[in-house]
Amino acid sequence: MAMSLNGMIASKNGDEDFLSDANWESFRKLAEKHGCFIIGRKTYEAVQKWSDYNFDDIDAKLKIVVSGDKNLKLEPPFLLATSPDDAVKKAETMNFENVILTGGSTINGAFITENLIDEVIINIEPAILGNGVPLFAENEFEKRLSFIESIKITDDILQVRYKVNKT
Ligand SMILES: NC(=O)c1ccc[n+]([C@@H]2O[C@H](COP(=O)([O-])OP(=O)(O)OC[C@H]3O[C@@H](n4cnc5c(N)ncnc54)[C@H](OP(=O)(O)O)[C@@H]3O)[C@@H](O)[C@H]2O)c1
């Protein structure tokens, strides 16, 4: 995920104009390394309308879209999952060891609440937004993390990685 310094992943109207292209490149590398990523239905629909790049440009074997709509029509390599648990099971069935969950806010909140996130990888964009879409939608959870590493991926963007403690 890429966020402002104060934890916003999109502006109030849903655009990501404050985020640099380097964040997409960083996501692309991770998704292509692991071969599978998961997104919420709203993120899928929003990003597929972008003009510069979209999820079709990612060379991944499996692209899971989570939606409660069982009739949602998707073309391979996009695959429908009807819950976070279903998404993880589908990736496991196809033998993916690691899967990149890449938002948005609602799906992130659902996965963390269901204890389905092992590691958090965040790119911090040097911006502060007075309002917007938060990294995790409000829900009943509190997680403790262990620091893994931080990497400067451009002159401006810091990537931080944390393990989610499962105790
Ligand atoms: N900065 C970043 O790194 C980044 C990354 C991704 C997205 N974003 C931004 O995040 C925003 C979208 O976030 P969002 O919170 O509005 O939407 P979202 O999380 O992308 O998608 C929400 C949808 O996912 C499905 N869903 C969520 N939880 C579910 C569950 N437990 N079971 C079944 N389906 C579930 C539902 O689809 P149905 O309504 O079809 O049932 C729900 O409406 C966009 O503005 C996007 O640009 C930013």
The ligand as an SDF file (V2000), in Angstrom:
LIG
                    3D

 48 52  0  0  0  0  0  0  0  0999 V2000
   -2.8450    4.0550   -2.1340 N   0  0  0  0  0  0  0  0  0  0  0  0
   -2.9810    2.7650   -2.3280 C   0  0  0  0  0  0  0  0  0  0  0  0
   -2.0140    1.9850   -2.1890 O   0  0  0  0  0  0  0  0  0  0  0  0
   -4.3350    2.2250   -2.7180 C   0  0  0  0  0  0  0  0  0  0  0  0
   -4.4620    0.8620   -3.0190 C   0  0  0  0  0  0  0  0  0  0  0  0
   -5.7160    0.3810   -3.3370 C   0  0  0  0  0  0  0  0  0  0  0  0
   -6.8160    1.2130   -3.3620 C   0  0  0  0  0  0  0  0  0  0  0  0
   -6.6690    2.5220   -3.0800 N   0  0  0  0  0  0  0  0  0  0  0  0
   -7.8500    3.4090   -3.0780 C   0  0  0  0  0  0  0  0  0  0  0  0
   -8.8070    2.9000   -2.1450 O   0  0  0  0  0  0  0  0  0  0  0  0
  -10.1070    3.3050   -2.5710 C   0  0  0  0  0  0  0  0  0  0  0  0
  -11.0460    2.1010   -2.5410 C   0  0  0  0  0  0  0  0  0  0  0  0
  -11.1770    1.6190   -1.2210 O   0  0  0  0  0  0  0  0  0  0  0  0
  -12.6080    1.1870   -0.6660 P   0  0  0  0  0  0  0  0  0  0  0  0
  -12.4670    0.9140    0.7840 O   0  0  0  0  0  0  0  0  0  0  0  0
  -13.6170    2.2010   -1.0940 O   0  0  0  0  0  0  0  0  0  0  0  0
  -12.9580   -0.1230   -1.5030 O   0  0  0  0  0  0  0  0  0  0  0  0
  -12.2410   -1.5710   -1.6430 P   0  0  0  0  0  0  0  0  0  0  0  0
  -11.7480   -2.0470   -0.3260 O   0  0  0  0  0  0  0  0  0  0  0  0
  -11.2910   -1.5420   -2.7890 O   0  0  0  0  0  0  0  0  0  0  0  0
  -13.4860   -2.4450   -2.1350 O   0  0  0  0  0  0  0  0  0  0  0  0
  -14.5980   -2.5810   -1.2990 C   0  0  0  0  0  0  0  0  0  0  0  0
  -15.4600   -3.6840   -1.8370 C   0  0  0  0  0  0  0  0  0  0  0  0
  -14.7880   -4.9510   -1.6680 O   0  0  0  0  0  0  0  0  0  0  0  0
  -15.7560   -5.9380   -1.3520 C   0  0  0  0  0  0  0  0  0  0  0  0
  -15.5460   -6.4040    0.0110 N   0  0  0  0  0  0  0  0  0  0  0  0
  -14.9500   -5.7450    1.0390 C   0  0  0  0  0  0  0  0  0  0  0  0
  -14.9660   -6.5110    2.1480 N   0  0  0  0  0  0  0  0  0  0  0  0
  -15.5800   -7.6760    1.8050 C   0  0  0  0  0  0  0  0  0  0  0  0
  -15.8900   -8.8780    2.5040 C   0  0  0  0  0  0  0  0  0  0  0  0
  -15.5630   -9.0300    3.8080 N   0  0  0  0  0  0  0  0  0  0  0  0
  -16.5330   -9.8700    1.8310 N   0  0  0  0  0  0  0  0  0  0  0  0
  -16.8560   -9.7300    0.5200 C   0  0  0  0  0  0  0  0  0  0  0  0
  -16.5950   -8.6150   -0.2080 N   0  0  0  0  0  0  0  0  0  0  0  0
  -15.9510   -7.6020    0.4410 C   0  0  0  0  0  0  0  0  0  0  0  0
  -17.1320   -5.2760   -1.4800 C   0  0  0  0  0  0  0  0  0  0  0  0
  -17.5080   -5.4070   -2.8400 O   0  0  0  0  0  0  0  0  0  0  0  0
  -19.0590   -5.4680   -3.3110 P   0  0  0  0  0  0  0  0  0  0  0  0
  -19.6220   -4.1120   -3.0050 O   0  0  0  0  0  0  0  0  0  0  0  0
  -18.9740   -5.7740   -4.7700 O   0  0  0  0  0  0  0  0  0  0  0  0
  -19.7140   -6.5660   -2.5040 O   0  0  0  0  0  0  0  0  0  0  0  0
  -16.7920   -3.8340   -1.1390 C   0  0  0  0  0  0  0  0  0  0  0  0
  -17.7400   -2.9010   -1.6150 O   0  0  0  0  0  0  0  0  0  0  0  0
   -9.9730    3.8770   -3.9680 C   0  0  0  0  0  0  0  0  0  0  0  0
  -10.0160    5.2900   -3.8680 O   0  0  0  0  0  0  0  0  0  0  0  0
   -8.5910    3.4370   -4.4000 C   0  0  0  0  0  0  0  0  0  0  0  0
   -8.0280    4.3380   -5.3210 O   0  0  0  0  0  0  0  0  0  0  0  0
   -5.4440    3.0520   -2.7530 C   0  0  0  0  0  0  0  0  0  0  0  0
  1  2  1  0
  2  3  2  0
  2  4  1  0
  4  5  1  0
  4 48  2  0
  5  6  2  0
  6  7  1  0
  7  8  2  0
  8  9  1  0
  8 48  1  0
  9 10  1  0
  9 46  1  0
 10 11  1  0
 11 12  1  0
 11 44  1  0
 12 13  1  0
 13 14  1  0
 14 15  2  0
 14 16  1  0
 14 17  1  0
 17 18  1  0
 18 19  2  0
 18 20  1  0
 18 21  1  0
 21 22  1  0
 22 23  1  0
 23 24  1  0
 23 42  1  0
 24 25  1  0
 25 26  1  0
 25 36  1  0
 26 27  1  0
 26 35  1  0
 27 28  2  0
 28 29  1  0
 29 30  1  0
 29 35  2  0
 30 31  1  0
 30 32  2  0
 32 33  1  0
 33 34  2  0
 34 35  1  0
 36 37  1  0
 36 42  1  0
 37 38  1  0
 38 39  2  0
 38 40  1  0
 38 41  1  0
 42 43  1  0
 44 45  1  0
 44 46  1  0
 46 47  1  0
M  CHG  2   8   1  16  -1
M  END
$$$$
